[in-house]
């Protein structure tokens, strides 16, 4: 499995939660999402999406990025409510497990933004397992603990409001779905850049070519 797919699969694996967030008045101006008392800005999502894409060497969309940030915020808040903590010693091996190989981990480590994102994903993974009664990613019954943790998060999340800005789509069943139903949709920023590049290329192609001499 590619690293990009492995990160995408976190929502269905260690760090996954299947839930429907509550609805409120909506996000604040400039916010991509509000999870309980945690606000995730549009700027942070775009910056993180770019950093993770560069570390992976392939696109990691804004929707996927926001989905993981929302999940991380949910698990963090629920774990805090139950006095469950995750130490650095537990997070580091989980970070390497998420990306799958040392070379990719090193690429994430070189970029503070990508590294922080990976740390949040790994922390949520360990937190989910602990919420299910496990001890961490090395727990002999990690799958059972993971599933129990997902159920615990789903139940506890009913009392936590999740609001997603319309440009990113809708939060449902632990993922952000856009109008097209595809998570591979490019962000508005990426789309604008692509369209500008395409227009410039078309204009260049339409310029009259010099007549051959002779």
Sine and cosine of phi, psi and omega as CSV:
sin_phi,cos_phi,sin_psi,cos_psi,sin_omega,cos_omega
0.00,0.00,0.72,-0.70,0.00,-1.00
-0.93,0.37,0.35,-0.94,-0.01,-1.00
-0.90,0.44,-0.62,0.79,0.03,-1.00
-0.87,0.49,-0.70,0.71,0.02,-1.00
-0.93,0.38,-0.55,0.84,0.00,-1.00
-0.91,0.42,-0.68,0.73,0.04,-1.00
-0.91,0.42,-0.66,0.76,0.02,-1.00
-0.89,0.45,-0.57,0.82,-0.06,-1.00
-0.97,0.24,-0.15,0.99,0.02,-1.00
-0.84,0.54,-0.59,0.81,0.01,-1.00
-0.88,0.47,-0.38,0.92,0.01,-1.00
-0.94,-0.34,0.07,1.00,-0.04,-1.00
-0.85,-0.52,-0.81,-0.58,-0.13,-0.99
-0.83,0.55,-0.68,0.73,-0.11,-0.99
-0.99,-0.17,0.31,0.95,-0.12,-0.99
-0.99,0.16,0.52,-0.85,0.18,-0.98
-0.66,-0.75,0.71,-0.70,0.04,-1.00
-0.96,-0.27,0.94,-0.35,-0.09,-1.00
-0.38,-0.92,0.25,-0.97,0.15,-0.99
-0.87,-0.49,0.89,-0.46,-0.02,-1.00
-0.95,0.31,0.47,-0.88,0.06,-1.00
-0.94,0.34,0.25,-0.97,-0.02,-1.00
-0.92,-0.39,0.61,-0.80,0.08,-1.00
-0.71,-0.70,-0.48,-0.88,-0.08,-1.00
-0.95,0.31,-0.29,0.96,0.00,-1.00
0.85,-0.52,0.04,-1.00,-0.03,-1.00
-0.98,0.22,0.33,-0.94,0.06,-1.00
-0.98,0.19,0.35,-0.94,0.06,-1.00
-0.83,0.55,0.75,-0.66,0.01,-1.00
1.00,0.08,-0.04,1.00,-0.01,-1.00
-0.99,-0.14,0.71,-0.71,0.10,-0.99
-0.99,0.14,-0.53,0.85,0.02,-1.00
-0.34,-0.94,0.43,-0.91,0.14,-0.99
-0.79,-0.61,0.85,-0.52,-0.02,-1.00
-0.88,-0.48,0.97,-0.22,-0.08,-1.00
0.86,0.51,-0.87,-0.49,0.02,-1.00
-0.98,-0.18,0.24,0.97,0.00,-1.00
-0.96,-0.29,0.81,-0.59,0.04,-1.00
-0.96,-0.29,0.73,-0.68,0.02,-1.00
-0.92,-0.39,0.88,-0.47,-0.09,-1.00
-0.99,0.15,0.42,-0.91,0.06,-1.00
-0.88,0.48,-0.64,0.77,0.00,-1.00
-0.88,0.48,-0.66,0.75,0.02,-1.00
-0.91,0.42,-0.63,0.78,0.00,-1.00
-0.90,0.43,-0.75,0.66,-0.02,-1.00
-0.90,0.44,-0.67,0.74,0.00,-1.00
-0.90,0.44,-0.67,0.74,-0.02,-1.00
-0.94,0.35,-0.66,0.75,0.03,-1.00
-0.86,0.52,-0.68,0.73,0.02,-1.00
-0.90,0.43,-0.70,0.71,-0.03,-1.00
-0.90,0.43,-0.68,0.73,0.00,-1.00
-0.93,0.37,-0.63,0.78,0.05,-1.00
-0.87,0.49,-0.67,0.74,0.01,-1.00
-0.91,0.42,-0.65,0.76,0.00,-1.00
-0.92,0.39,-0.60,0.80,-0.01,-1.00
-0.99,0.17,-0.45,0.89,-0.09,-1.00
0.98,0.19,0.29,0.96,0.03,-1.00
-0.37,-0.93,0.36,-0.93,-0.12,-0.99
-0.89,0.46,0.68,-0.73,0.18,-0.98
-0.77,-0.63,0.97,-0.26,-0.24,-0.97
-0.93,0.38,0.29,-0.96,0.03,-1.00
-0.89,0.46,-0.58,0.81,0.00,-1.00
-0.91,0.41,-0.69,0.72,0.04,-1.00
-0.90,0.44,-0.67,0.74,0.01,-1.00
-0.87,0.49,-0.76,0.65,-0.01,-1.00
-0.89,0.45,-0.63,0.78,0.02,-1.00
-0.85,0.53,-0.68,0.74,0.01,-1.00
-0.94,0.33,-0.60,0.80,0.02,-1.00
-0.92,0.40,-0.63,0.78,0.05,-1.00
-0.90,0.43,-0.73,0.69,0.01,-1.00
-0.86,0.51,-0.68,0.73,-0.01,-1.00
-0.88,0.47,-0.66,0.75,0.00,-1.00
-0.91,0.41,-0.65,0.76,0.02,-1.00
-0.88,0.47,-0.77,0.64,-0.03,-1.00
-0.89,0.46,-0.65,0.76,0.00,-1.00
-0.87,0.49,-0.71,0.70,-0.04,-1.00
-0.93,0.38,-0.65,0.76,-0.02,-1.00
-0.94,0.35,-0.64,0.77,0.03,-1.00
-0.89,0.46,-0.65,0.76,0.01,-1.00
-0.90,0.44,-0.62,0.78,0.03,-1.00
-0.87,0.49,-0.50,0.87,-0.06,-1.00
-0.97,-0.26,0.22,0.98,0.04,-1.00
0.85,0.52,0.59,0.81,0.06,-1.00
-0.99,-0.17,0.79,-0.61,-0.01,-1.00
-0.89,-0.46,0.39,-0.92,0.05,-1.00
-0.79,-0.61,0.85,-0.53,-0.06,-1.00
-1.00,0.03,0.30,-0.95,0.06,-1.00
-0.86,0.52,-0.59,0.80,-0.01,-1.00
-0.89,0.45,-0.46,0.89,0.03,-1.00
-1.00,0.08,-0.53,0.85,-0.09,-1.00
-0.96,0.27,-0.66,0.75,-0.08,-1.00
-0.84,0.55,-0.77,0.63,0.05,-1.00
-0.91,0.42,-0.50,0.87,0.03,-1.00
-0.93,0.38,-0.59,0.80,0.04,-1.00
-0.87,0.48,-0.69,0.72,0.00,-1.00
-0.93,0.36,-0.53,0.85,0.03,-1.00
-0.93,0.36,-0.58,0.81,-0.01,-1.00
-0.91,0.42,-0.73,0.69,-0.03,-1.00
-0.99,0.14,-0.43,0.90,0.16,-0.99
1.00,-0.06,-0.37,0.93,0.01,-1.00
-0.49,-0.87,0.39,-0.92,-0.09,-1.00
-0.91,0.42,-0.62,0.78,-0.05,-1.00
-0.88,0.48,-0.71,0.71,0.01,-1.00
-0.93,0.36,-0.63,0.78,0.04,-1.00
-0.87,0.50,-0.64,0.76,0.00,-1.00
-0.89,0.46,-0.59,0.80,0.03,-1.00
-0.91,0.41,-0.65,0.76,0.06,-1.00
-0.91,0.41,-0.64,0.77,-0.06,-1.00
-0.91,0.42,-0.44,0.90,-0.03,-1.00
-0.97,0.26,-0.36,0.93,-0.03,-1.00
-0.92,-0.39,0.91,-0.42,-0.05,-1.00
-0.83,0.55,-0.59,0.81,-0.03,-1.00
-0.94,0.35,-0.74,0.67,0.02,-1.00
-0.90,0.44,-0.63,0.78,-0.01,-1.00
-0.90,0.43,-0.66,0.75,0.00,-1.00
-0.91,0.41,-0.62,0.78,0.04,-1.00
-0.89,0.46,-0.73,0.69,0.01,-1.00
-0.88,0.48,-0.62,0.78,0.03,-1.00
-0.90,0.45,-0.66,0.75,0.01,-1.00
-0.90,0.43,-0.67,0.74,0.02,-1.00
-0.89,0.46,-0.70,0.71,-0.02,-1.00
-0.92,0.38,-0.62,0.78,0.03,-1.00
-0.89,0.46,-0.67,0.75,0.04,-1.00
-0.90,0.43,-0.59,0.81,0.02,-1.00
-0.89,0.46,-0.75,0.66,0.00,-1.00
-0.91,0.40,-0.65,0.76,0.00,-1.00
-0.87,0.49,-0.65,0.76,0.02,-1.00
-0.89,0.45,-0.68,0.73,0.02,-1.00
-0.90,0.45,-0.67,0.74,0.00,-1.00
-0.93,0.38,-0.57,0.82,0.06,-1.00
-0.90,0.45,-0.40,0.92,0.04,-1.00
-1.00,-0.05,0.16,0.99,0.06,-1.00
1.00,-0.06,0.04,1.00,0.01,-1.00
-1.00,0.06,0.08,-1.00,-0.03,-1.00
-0.97,-0.25,-0.22,0.98,-0.03,-1.00
0.52,-0.85,-0.20,-0.98,-0.10,-1.00
-0.94,0.35,-0.30,0.95,0.02,-1.00
-1.00,-0.08,0.06,1.00,0.02,-1.00
-0.86,0.51,0.74,-0.67,-0.01,-1.00
-0.88,0.47,-0.39,0.92,0.03,-1.00
-0.93,-0.38,0.66,0.75,-0.13,-0.99
-0.87,0.49,-0.61,0.80,-0.03,-1.00
-0.91,0.40,-0.69,0.72,0.03,-1.00
-0.90,0.43,-0.67,0.75,0.01,-1.00
-0.90,0.43,-0.62,0.78,0.03,-1.00
-0.88,0.48,-0.73,0.68,-0.01,-1.00
-0.90,0.43,-0.66,0.75,0.03,-1.00
-0.91,0.42,-0.60,0.80,0.03,-1.00
-0.91,0.41,-0.65,0.76,0.04,-1.00
-0.87,0.49,-0.67,0.74,0.02,-1.00
-0.91,0.42,-0.64,0.77,0.01,-1.00
-0.90,0.44,-0.66,0.75,0.01,-1.00
-0.92,0.38,-0.66,0.75,0.01,-1.00
-0.86,0.51,-0.71,0.71,-0.02,-1.00
-0.92,0.39,-0.72,0.69,-0.05,-1.00
-0.94,0.35,-0.48,0.88,-0.08,-1.00
-0.94,0.33,-0.22,0.98,0.01,-1.00
-0.89,0.46,-0.36,0.93,0.00,-1.00
-0.98,-0.21,0.18,0.98,0.02,-1.00
-0.88,-0.48,0.81,-0.59,-0.01,-1.00
-0.99,0.16,0.74,-0.67,0.10,-1.00
-0.85,-0.52,0.89,-0.45,0.05,-1.00
-0.88,-0.47,0.76,-0.65,-0.01,-1.00
-0.91,-0.41,0.71,-0.70,0.06,-1.00
-0.89,0.46,0.67,-0.75,-0.07,-1.00
-0.81,0.59,-0.52,0.85,-0.04,-1.00
-0.90,0.44,-0.38,0.93,-0.02,-1.00
-1.00,-0.09,-0.22,0.98,0.03,-1.00
0.94,-0.35,-0.59,-0.81,-0.11,-0.99
-0.76,-0.65,0.64,-0.77,0.01,-1.00
-1.00,-0.02,0.87,-0.50,0.00,-1.00
-0.39,-0.92,0.71,-0.70,0.03,-1.00
0.82,0.57,0.62,0.78,0.09,-1.00
0.98,0.18,0.11,0.99,0.03,-1.00
-0.68,-0.74,0.24,-0.97,0.08,-1.00
-0.97,-0.24,0.90,-0.44,0.01,-1.00
-0.97,-0.25,0.71,-0.70,0.02,-1.00
-1.00,-0.09,0.09,-1.00,-0.07,-1.00
-0.83,0.55,-0.54,0.84,-0.02,-1.00
-0.98,0.18,-0.23,0.97,-0.05,-1.00
0.99,0.17,0.14,0.99,-0.05,-1.00
-0.93,-0.37,0.70,-0.71,0.08,-1.00
-1.00,0.09,-0.04,1.00,-0.02,-1.00
-1.00,-0.02,0.12,0.99,0.02,-1.00
-0.88,0.48,0.66,-0.75,0.04,-1.00
-0.98,0.17,0.43,-0.90,0.01,-1.00
-0.95,0.32,0.27,-0.96,0.00,-1.00
-0.87,0.50,-0.61,0.79,0.00,-1.00
-0.91,0.42,-0.71,0.71,0.00,-1.00
-0.92,0.39,-0.62,0.79,0.00,-1.00
-0.90,0.44,-0.69,0.72,0.00,-1.00
-0.88,0.47,-0.66,0.76,0.01,-1.00
-0.91,0.41,-0.68,0.73,-0.01,-1.00
-0.89,0.45,-0.71,0.70,-0.02,-1.00
-0.90,0.43,-0.60,0.80,0.03,-1.00
-0.91,0.41,-0.66,0.75,0.03,-1.00
-0.91,0.43,-0.66,0.75,0.00,-1.00
-0.91,0.42,-0.64,0.77,0.00,-1.00
-0.90,0.43,-0.68,0.74,0.02,-1.00
-0.89,0.45,-0.63,0.78,0.01,-1.00
-0.92,0.40,-0.65,0.76,0.03,-1.00
-0.90,0.44,-0.67,0.75,0.01,-1.00
-0.89,0.45,-0.61,0.79,0.02,-1.00
-0.91,0.40,-0.63,0.78,0.00,-1.00
-0.94,0.34,-0.47,0.88,-0.03,-1.00
-0.99,0.13,-0.21,0.98,0.02,-1.00
-0.90,0.43,0.66,-0.75,-0.01,-1.00
-0.88,0.48,0.69,-0.73,0.01,-1.00
-1.00,0.08,0.61,-0.80,0.01,-1.00
-0.88,0.47,0.63,-0.78,0.02,-1.00
-0.93,0.37,0.63,-0.78,0.03,-1.00
-0.90,0.44,0.66,-0.75,-0.01,-1.00
-0.98,0.22,0.49,-0.87,0.07,-1.00
0.96,-0.26,0.00,0.00,0.00,0.00
